[in-house]
Amino acid sequence: MGLEAAAEYALSEEWPKPATTPMLDEPSAGRRSTLLTRREWEVAALVGRGLTNRQISAELVLSEHTVATHVRKILKKLGLHSRAQIATWVAEQPLLPSNSD
C-alpha cells in the first residue's frame, strides 16, 4: 500500500471489524467439573470438608500461598464467590474424578 493510499485508508470513516473470538456458552454444572485440575479437585474437596488454607497446606504438603492460589483459581473457574459456595458445589458433585489423571 502506497503512502497516499495508507493516508486515505487511515482517514476513512469505515473501520474494519475487529477479529473476535466466539464466546463460549457458560459451562453447565456437569462440564464445570472437568475444568478443575486434579490438584484443584483435591483442594476443593478439602475446602468442602471445612479445612482452612493452613490445614489444607499441611494435608497436601503445599505452601499456604499455593493453596490460596488454588482456591482463587477454583473460585474463578467455577464462577463462585466464597469458600462456602465451593463446599456446596463439591457436595453436589456426583463423584470425584479418579486419581488416574
Secondary structure, DSSP 8 states (H G I E B T S, - for coil): --HHHHHHHHH-S---------------HHHHGGGS-HHHHHHHHHHHTT--HHHHHHHHT--HHHHHHHHHHHHHHHT--SHHHHHHHHHH-S----TT-
